[in-house]
Amino acid sequence: MWPECVKTGFDFTGFDDMGTIRKDIVRLFHLAGFKEVDEDDVQELLQSHSEPLSNEDLMQLDQHRALQGDNDDDDDNAPQRGLDIKTLREIYTTIDETLDKVKERDPNPARSAAFAHSVEEALKVYKAILHDKTQLAKQSKISSIFKPVSQASPSTSAGPASRAAPSTSADEDCDSPPSPHSVHLSCSDSPTSDDE
């Protein structure tokens, strides 16, 4: 080890004895149920990792990786599991069509009504999931953040001098001047004269 890498004042006594480490590895193998493993097997395995790979070993490794890559592609082609909005709507369309057929074809209306009721009760969980997903997917309207405020049309008698007076309403604290042709929204974050 490089002396400058070791902190001063740190007393490094060296690594554990390799014999002790091999015995610990064998003990762990035995605990895992591999009773046939002994210290010689562990030593052989450790030495094999320190040797460079031969061309044959590299070819086998490359073939193994290629096979693993093929298996990964199969996973990508498999249909993805999950309930998205489109899938849930397709399910409901199919179930509604089926319930309509049952109601049309069953000569016993009480039985078909009971069947339809039990199916609809069972589907409540999925209806809740669909409702939650559609609520998350909806874009929030600006009116849910800002509230519309009615404002009187601007007076022609007030000149520019009246605009220089200190503002007392939240509407006048907005950065842009109000336009008589637009809907004005209150700025909820703007301070009023009470806050100052």
N, C-alpha and C positions, 0 to 999 in steps of 0.2 A: 504494500500500500504506500501511496505517496504520503510522506510525513506532513505536507502542507494541507492535505485533505482531512487529517485527523485533528480534532479540536484539542487545544492544549488543555491539560488537566484531565483529559479523558483517558482512563486506564484501559486500553484495549489488550485483552489477554489472548486473543486469537479465536479461531472458530472451534466449535465442538468437534470432538473426535469423530471421524467418519465411521468408525465401527459402531459407535453409539447411535449415530444417525441411521445407519443401515438397520440396526436392531429395532429402532423405533418404527421404521418403514415396514419391516416384516411384521411387527406387532399390529400395526394398523391394517395390513392386508389380512391378517388372521381374524381381527375383529370384524372385518367386512365380509368374512366367509371364505376367503381364499386361503385355505389351510395348506395347500401344496407349495406356496411360495416360501423360499428360504433366502438366506443372505446372499448366496451365490447368484440367484436370479436377480436380486436387486442390484448387485454389483455389475452384472452383465448389462442390465438396462441402463444404468448410469454411464457406463463406458460407451455404449452404443450412441448415446446422445452427444458425446464429445468427439466422435469420429465424423469426418465430412461425408456427405451423402454421395453415393456412387451415381453414375448415369442411370443405372437400372432403378435405383431408389427414386430418383427424380422423376423418371417416366411413370413409375407406379403412383407417385404422389400426384402427378399431373392428371393421370387417368381417374384417380379417385376424386379429385376436385371437379373434373368434367362431369362425372356421374352425379356429384352433389349439386352441380349447377343445373343439370337436367331435372333433378328432383325439385329444386327450387322453382323452376319454370312451371312445373305441374301445380304447385301451390298457387302461383299467380293466376293460372287459368281457372282455378276452382272458383265457384261463385262465392262472393263475399257474403258473410252472414251479417245480419243487422236489419233493423227496421227503419228505413228512411220514409219520408213523407210519400213518395211515389208508390212504394211497395204497400204501405198501409192503405192508401186510397184504392189501389188495385184490389187488395183483399176485400175492402168494404164493398166495392162494386160487384165483385163476384158473389159475395155472401148475400147482398141485397137481391141480386138476380135469382139466386138459388131460393131465397125465402119467398120471392114472388111466385116462382114456379110451384113451390110446395103449396102456397095458398091457393093458386089457381087449380091445381090438379087434385089435391086431397079432398075427398068427398066429405070428410068430417071437419068442419070449420073450427070446432073447439080444439081438436087435436093440433091442427096446423097453427092456430093462434098460440097455443101453449108451447109448441115447438119454437115458433118465432120469438116468443117472449124469453124462453130459456137461452136461445142463441144470443139475443140482444143483451141479456144480463151477463153472459160469459164474455161478451165483447167490450164491456165497459172499461176494462183495464186497457185495452188497445185503443179505445176511443180517447182515453185520457192521455195516452202516449202521443197519439196523433195531434190532439189539441195542444199539448206542450210543445211539440216540434213545430207546429205551424205558428204558434205565438213567438217562438224564438226566431223563426225564419222571416217574420214580418219586419219590414223596415218601420222604424218609429216615425210617426208624423211629427212635424215641427210643433204642432199645437200641443203635443204631450209634454214638450219641454217649456215652451213659451205660451202664455195665455193672451188671446187677442184683447186689445183694449180699444174701446171706442174713443175717438178724439174729435172734437168739434173742428169745423173748417177754420182755417186761419183767418184772423180778422184783418181787414185792410186798414183799420185805424192805427194799429200798432206799428210803429216804425222800427228801424234797426236798433234804436236806443233801448227799446224794451227788451231786446234779446240779450243785452249786456248785463241785465240784472242777474243776481245769483239765482240759481235754479232751486226750486223747492219740490219738484215732482220727479218721480223716477223716470217718466217718459222723456223729460228734457235732459236727463243725465246721459242719454245714449250718445254715442259719438257722432252719428249722422243726424242732420236736421230732418224733421218730419216732412213727409210729402203729403199733400192733400189727397192724392189719388191712390195711396197704398194703405194697407191694413197695418196698424202700428202694433208692435208687440212690446210688452214691458220687459225691461231688462232686470231680471231678478237679482243680479249681482251688483247693480249699481247702487252706491250709497245715496241716501236721502239726507235732508238737512238734519233729521233727528240723529243720524248715525255719526255726523261729523263732530 
